[in-house]
């Protein structure tokens, strides 16, 4: 004889099977990693912000360069440039590979050139100061050496220029690697022109600020404190999402296909929850501000089923929460996971039942990129 199970027992078994399926679905979402498409959509929508950061960095970089240039302009600097031709000795052409910028700057600051320079300059000159005044450059051909002398007094620059010229010519006569070192061009001593705008400083400032913006964006996405999609809510909180609303951008817009579909999904899900639980309350982690924003938005859109919803007072005692069906209100694009998780845990321990979540103030452009709607 076959015994029929009571109808209430069959309902409990069916409900248990549905809860088990829901748990498996949530666990599947929780096992997913970072959503690369969400990262791409976030970067694309933040391109204007990154551009403004680049402009700010360029302005700051050029401003700092200007301040340094103004400070340097208080004390004029005089410059002398002299070009020498280096004739390498026969059979010693391999020396061309040795005498580069670095080598020449080392040679002119050590013996025997520096000793000869100090001998020609005589007393009253400091060797370290003379070393800091002289710079050697190989601009293209290794046979052409440019010596630059910088100083605050034209007379001192002239004396150092003549001394290093004599020392170099003598060095070319006795050093085996050379047959001669001859002066071929001697420019006039002039006051150094200080550029007040630096392209390099502006470019560097822009790169640094954009890099900071990219790093902060990547950090915010990877840490997982920000909610961008319904899947984020399911993955981070283990709560099914009944729908989402969109942020107003100050322009009058009618719902497109995607937004209209999301509105209908939210309306149907709210209707189902209302029929199942009778009454619903809204909970957020912002003292009711986000829940109030949701009610205002749904009121403007005439969304059925939300007119009877109430905002949960998170400071109330446990008996006010016990047995209530709660919808968690989560704002788009804000660090919110830690705060809302704390509220969910409190409500659950007080006997409340978290039945769903709703994502509000979703960025229209971001959602179009992510979901691929035109």
ZINORWO-V210184 format. One line per field, one symbol per residue. phi: phi as a letter, one per 20 degrees, with the letter a starting at -180 (. if undefined). psi: psi as a letter, one per 30 degrees, with the letter a starting at -180 (. if undefined). burial: b if it has 16 or more other ideal C-beta (glycine too) atoms within 10 Angstrom, else e. Layout:
# ZINORWO-V210184
phi = ???
psi = ???
burial = ???
This chain:
# ZINORWO-V210184
phi = .eeefgffffffffffffffffffffffffefefeffffffffffeggffffffffffffffffffffffffffdfddccccdcddefffncfffffeedgfffffffecfefffffffffnfndeffffgfedcdcdfbffedddddddaecgffffffffffffffffffedfffceacdfdbceffcffeefeddfffffffffffffffffffffffffnedddcffffffedmdfderbddffdndfcefeffffffffffffffffffffdncccdccdclnffffffffffffelffnefefcefefefffffegneeddeecffmdfbfffffffffffffeofdeeaccedlfffffffffemee
psi = kkkkkleeeeeeeeeeeeeeeeeeeeeeefflakjeeeeeeeeefgeeeeeeeeeeeeeeeeeeeeeeeeeffejkkkkkkkkkkjjklkfhfffffeiaeeeeeeefgllfeeeeeeeeealfkkeeeeeffkkkkjedkffjkkkkkklfkeeeeeeeeeefeeeeeeefefkfflfljkkfkjlkklkkkjkfkjeeeeeeeeeeeeeeeeeeeeeeeeegfkkeleeeeeeefhkkkfallkkkgfkjklkaeeeeeeeeeeeeeeeeeeeefdkklkkahhhfeeeeeeeeefeefhkkfffgklkkjfglleffekgkkkkkkkkkgkjfeeeeeeeeeeeefggljjfllkklhkkeeeeeeefgk.
burial = eeeeeeeeeeeeeeeeeeeeeeeeebeebeeeeebeebeebbbebbeeebeebbeebbebbbeebeeeeeeeeeeeebbbbbebebebeeeeeebeeebeeeebeebbbeeebbebbbebbeeebeeeebeebbebbbeeebeebbbbbbbeeeebbebbbbbbbbbbeebbeebeebeebeeeeeeebeeeeeeeebeebbebbbebbbeebeeebeeebeeebbbbbbebbbbbbbbbbbbbbbbeeeeeeeeeebbeebbeebbebbeebbeebeebbbbbbbebebbebbbebbeeeebebbeebebbebeeeeeebeebbbbbbbbbbeebbeebeebbeebeebebebbbbbbbbbbbebbbbbeeee
